[in-house]
Amino acid sequence: MNREEALSELKYLKEKLHGHETRTALAMAITAMEQPEQKKGHWIDNGDPQMWVCDKCGYRVNRWNNTEYCPKCGAYMLE
């Protein structure tokens, strides 16, 4: 099952099932699945002792900046 099929199934269940708590939980799941997926990336050591490079967009950032996100593309940098 892919993401679109799962989302369709959740919407179907929300309309068919009864009970406030169940419908609320399904609405929350639908809202979460409709959000765009967060990009994940890594800082690449390109040999420059002062700079890292984002593996998603190529943006260069100072190593001492110590940021968890790329300022250009917004990718969350995994360790």
C-alpha positions as CSV (number, residue, x, y, z in Angstrom):
1,M,0.0,0.0,0.0
2,N,1.4,3.4,-0.9
3,R,0.8,6.7,0.8
4,E,-2.1,7.8,-1.4
5,E,-3.9,4.5,-0.9
6,A,-3.4,4.7,2.8
7,L,-4.7,8.3,2.9
8,S,-7.8,7.2,0.8
9,E,-8.5,4.3,3.2
10,L,-8.3,6.6,6.3
11,K,-10.7,9.1,4.7
12,Y,-13.1,6.3,3.9
13,L,-12.9,4.9,7.5
14,K,-13.5,8.4,8.9
15,E,-16.8,8.7,7.0
16,K,-18.0,5.2,7.8
17,L,-17.0,4.7,11.5
18,H,-18.9,6.2,14.4
19,G,-17.6,7.6,17.7
20,H,-16.1,11.0,18.3
21,E,-12.7,9.7,19.5
22,T,-12.3,7.4,16.5
23,R,-13.2,10.1,14.0
24,T,-10.9,12.6,15.8
25,A,-8.0,10.1,15.7
26,L,-8.6,9.5,12.0
27,A,-8.8,13.2,11.2
28,M,-5.5,13.7,13.0
29,A,-3.9,10.9,11.0
30,I,-5.2,12.3,7.7
31,T,-3.9,15.8,8.5
32,A,-0.5,14.3,9.3
33,M,-0.3,12.3,6.1
34,E,-1.4,15.3,4.0
35,Q,1.7,17.3,5.1
36,P,4.7,17.2,2.7
37,E,7.4,14.8,3.8
38,Q,10.4,16.5,5.5
39,K,13.6,16.3,3.4
40,K,16.5,14.6,5.3
41,G,20.1,15.2,4.4
42,H,23.7,15.2,5.6
43,W,26.5,17.7,5.7
44,I,29.3,16.6,3.4
45,D,33.0,17.2,4.2
46,N,34.3,18.4,0.9
47,G,37.9,18.9,2.1
48,D,37.5,22.6,3.1
49,P,38.3,22.8,6.8
50,Q,35.8,25.6,7.4
51,M,32.8,24.6,5.2
52,W,30.2,21.8,4.9
53,V,28.1,21.2,1.9
54,C,24.4,20.1,1.9
55,D,24.0,16.8,0.1
56,K,20.5,17.9,-1.1
57,C,21.1,21.3,-2.7
58,G,24.9,21.9,-2.6
59,Y,24.6,24.9,-0.2
60,R,27.8,25.7,1.6
61,V,27.7,26.5,5.3
62,N,30.3,27.4,7.9
63,R,31.2,24.3,10.0
64,W,31.0,26.4,13.2
65,N,27.4,27.4,12.4
66,N,26.2,24.1,14.0
67,T,22.8,24.2,12.3
68,E,20.4,21.2,12.2
69,Y,18.7,22.4,9.0
70,C,20.1,23.6,5.7
71,P,19.3,27.4,5.4
72,K,18.7,27.1,1.7
73,C,16.5,24.0,1.2
74,G,15.3,23.3,4.8
75,A,16.5,19.7,4.8
76,Y,16.9,18.2,8.4
77,M,20.5,17.2,8.8
78,L,20.9,13.7,10.2
79,E,24.0,12.8,12.2
